[in-house]
C-alpha cells in the first residue's frame, strides 16, 4: 500500500508545481500617487490634479528671467498668463501669474488624475522656494 501512496503523492506534488501563475488583473485606474515632499503647496492631489479648466496656476516674482528659465527647463509647457491675480492670488505687479496646462498628455482622464510624469513635474516646480502654492484654474 505504501508503494501506491508514494507515487500518487509525488504526482500530486509535481502537477501542483506545473500550474502556470495567474496574470494579475488589469485595471484602467490610474496608478497610486507618488510622494511629493512639497505637497503642502498644492491645493489639490495627484488624483484630483486635472479637476480644473485646463491648467494649474502659480505665481512667480515679476522680471526674474533666470527663474522663468529654470521653470521652463522643468516644465516647457508653462505659459505666462499676464497681469492677473488668478486663483493663485498673485501680488500684482510684484508677481506674475503662470499656467501649467493639464491637457490629455498630463491627465489619465478629463477631470481625473494627473499622470505620474505631470505630478513629478509639478512637484519639481513646487520645490522652487519662489513658488508659494499651486492651485487649479477655474474661469468664471
N, C-alpha and C positions, 0 to 999 in steps of 0.2 A: 504494500500500500504506500510506503514511503516513496518508492520509485515513481509512482504515478503522480504524487502530490508535488514533488520537486520539479519535474518538467512543466507542470501546469503553472506553478508559481513563477518559474523562470520565464515562461511565455507571457504571462500577465505583466511581469515587470518590464520586459523588453518592449512589448507593444505600447505600454504607457509612455515609454521614453520616445517612441517614434511618432507620437501625435504632434503635428505642427502647432506652433504657438498661434493664438488668435491675433488678428490685426486689431490694434486699438481703434475704437470708433472714431470716425472723422466728425468734425464739427465745424460749422461756419462761424462759430462765435469767435470774437477777437481774442488774442492771447491775453494772459493775465498782465496787469500793469507792472512795469518795471519801476524800481525805486528811483526817486529823484530827490537828491539831497536838498534842493531848494523849493520843494513843493509848497512851502508856506507862502510863496509869492504868487501862487496860482489861485484863481477864483473858479477853478474847475478841476476835474480829474482827467486822467487819460481816457477813462470810459465815457466822459461827457464832453471831451475836448472839441467835438465837432457840432455841438448844440449851439449854433451861432448863425449869424447872417453871412457866413463865408470867410470869416477871419478871426484871429485873436489879435488883441492890440496891447501896446505898451508904450511908455514914454521914454525918450532919451533927451539928454541935455542938448539944446539947440546950438548949432555951429561947431560941434565936435566931430569933424570929418574923420579923424582917426578912429573914433569909437564907431561911427557908422560903417567904416570899412571893416572893422572887426566883426560887427553884427552881420554884414553882408557875406563875410567869409564863413560864418557859421550857418547863416540862412540866406542864400542868394535870392530867394523869392520875396524877402521883406520889402515893403513899399512904404515910402513916406506918405502920410495922409494929410499933412499940412497943418495949418494953424487952427486946430480944434482941440478941445479938452478930451473929447471922446469919452467912452465908458471908463477908460483908464485914469481919467481925471488929470490930464497933463496941466502943468502950471505954465500957461501961455503968457508971455513969449519965451520964458526961460527953457521950456521943454517943447519938444515936437512929438506928435503922435505918429506911430508906425504900426503897420498891419503885417501880420504873418498869415497869408492866405491858407485856408483849410479846404482845399479842393479834393477831388477824388483820390489823388495820389497820397494825401495825408490822412484820409479817413477810411475806415472799414465800410461805412455806410453813411448816407446823408443823415446828419444829426446823430451820428453814432460815435464810436470810439476813435481816437487818434491811433495811427499806426505806430509801432514801436520806433520807427525812424523819425517820425514827426515829433513824438513825445521826447525823444532824445535831443532833437534839435532845440525844442522849447526849453528843456532842462539846461542845455548849454547856454542859451540866451539868459535864463534866469540866474545863472551863475555870475553874470556880469553885475558888479555892485551898482551900476547906474540904472539897472532895470529894477524898479521898485515892485511892480506887480504885472501880471499878465491876466487879461480879462477877455471874455467873449465879446465880440462885436454884435450889437443889436441896433438896427436902424429903426427909427420911429418917425 
